[in-house]
Amino acid sequence: MKRLSVKKNVECMACLECVRACSVAFYKEFNEDLSCIRIVAKGEGAKPMTCIQCGKCMKACEAGAITQNPKTGVYMINKKLCTSCGKCAEVCPMKVMVAPQGGTTTKCIACGICVKPCPMEVLEIVEK
């Protein structure tokens, strides 16, 4: 299974470059609410929250718009089938699904676009 992962023992400086890369790539603007990565406070530092590809979103989707890619294990949203009900975002344990008002819900597809701009090299794409 392919997924975006946070490296252990590496400090996130909360610069938001990963957040910027994600929102700009998919929504053409820097907006923290439009990123599939969240930076949360952890103690005195910060931690990126990423999709763990758990599949809870797929189970909550009544429209059948979320399926798992059999080759990569990544859960993906079919925009043509998505009804924008937001139920998938409600059940996401990491709270990293993007459900813009009036738009189709999006989630991390482990594309890695957020990995390169991180100056601390906190993020990586892993195969498990």
C-alpha positions in Angstrom: 0.0 0.0 0.0 1.2 3.4 -1.0 0.7 6.3 1.5 2.1 9.6 2.6 3.9 9.2 5.9 5.5 11.5 8.5 9.0 10.5 9.4 9.8 9.8 13.0 12.3 11.9 14.9 12.1 14.8 12.4 10.8 18.1 13.6 8.1 19.9 11.7 8.7 23.7 11.8 5.1 24.5 10.7 6.2 26.5 7.7 3.1 25.3 5.8 5.0 24.6 2.5 3.4 21.2 2.3 0.0 22.6 2.9 0.7 25.3 0.2 1.8 22.8 -2.3 -1.3 20.6 -1.9 -3.8 23.4 -2.0 -2.1 25.2 -4.9 -1.8 22.0 -6.9 -5.4 21.0 -6.6 -7.2 24.3 -6.1 -4.8 26.8 -7.6 -4.7 28.9 -4.4 -3.0 28.8 -1.0 -5.7 28.0 1.5 -5.2 25.8 4.5 -8.8 24.6 4.3 -8.2 23.3 0.8 -5.2 21.1 1.6 -5.3 17.4 2.3 -2.6 18.0 5.0 -3.1 19.7 8.3 -0.4 21.0 10.6 -1.4 20.7 14.3 0.3 21.8 17.4 2.0 19.0 19.3 3.5 19.9 22.6 5.8 22.8 21.8 6.1 21.8 18.2 4.0 20.9 15.3 3.0 17.7 13.5 1.6 17.1 10.0 -1.6 15.1 9.9 -1.9 13.0 6.8 -4.3 10.4 5.3 -3.5 7.0 6.6 -5.6 5.3 3.9 -7.8 3.5 6.4 -10.8 3.2 4.2 -13.4 4.7 6.7 -14.3 7.3 4.1 -15.2 4.5 1.6 -17.4 2.8 4.1 -19.3 6.0 4.8 -19.8 6.9 1.2 -23.4 6.0 0.3 -22.9 7.0 -3.3 -20.1 4.5 -3.9 -17.8 7.3 -5.1 -14.8 6.1 -3.1 -12.9 3.1 -4.1 -9.5 1.6 -3.4 -7.0 1.3 -6.2 -6.1 -2.4 -6.2 -2.5 -1.7 -7.3 -1.5 1.1 -4.8 -4.1 0.6 -2.0 -4.9 4.3 -2.2 -8.5 5.3 -1.7 -9.7 7.6 -4.4 -12.9 9.7 -5.0 -14.7 9.5 -8.3 -15.8 13.1 -8.8 -18.6 12.1 -11.1 -20.2 9.9 -8.5 -19.5 12.2 -5.5 -22.7 13.9 -4.2 -20.7 16.3 -1.9 -22.6 15.1 1.2 -19.5 15.3 3.3 -20.1 12.1 5.2 -16.7 10.8 4.3 -15.1 13.9 5.8 -17.1 13.5 9.0 -15.7 10.0 9.6 -12.0 10.7 8.7 -10.0 10.0 11.8 -7.2 12.4 10.7 -9.6 15.2 9.7 -7.7 15.7 6.4 -10.5 15.4 3.8 -11.4 18.6 2.0 -15.1 19.2 1.6 -15.5 22.7 0.1 -18.9 24.1 0.1 -20.6 23.5 -3.2 -17.6 21.4 -4.4 -16.6 17.8 -4.7 -14.8 16.3 -1.7 -11.1 15.6 -2.1 -8.6 13.5 -0.2 -4.9 12.6 -0.3 -4.0 10.3 -3.2 -0.4 10.0 -2.1 0.8 11.9 -5.1 3.8 13.3 -3.2 3.5 16.9 -4.3 3.9 18.0 -0.7 7.1 16.0 -0.1 9.6 18.1 -2.1 8.9 21.6 -0.7 9.3 20.5 2.9 12.6 22.1 4.1 12.8 19.6 7.0 12.1 16.5 4.9 9.4 15.5 7.3 7.2 13.8 4.7 7.8 10.8 2.5 5.8 8.4 0.3 6.1 4.8 1.5 5.0 1.4 0.2 3.8 -1.0 2.9 
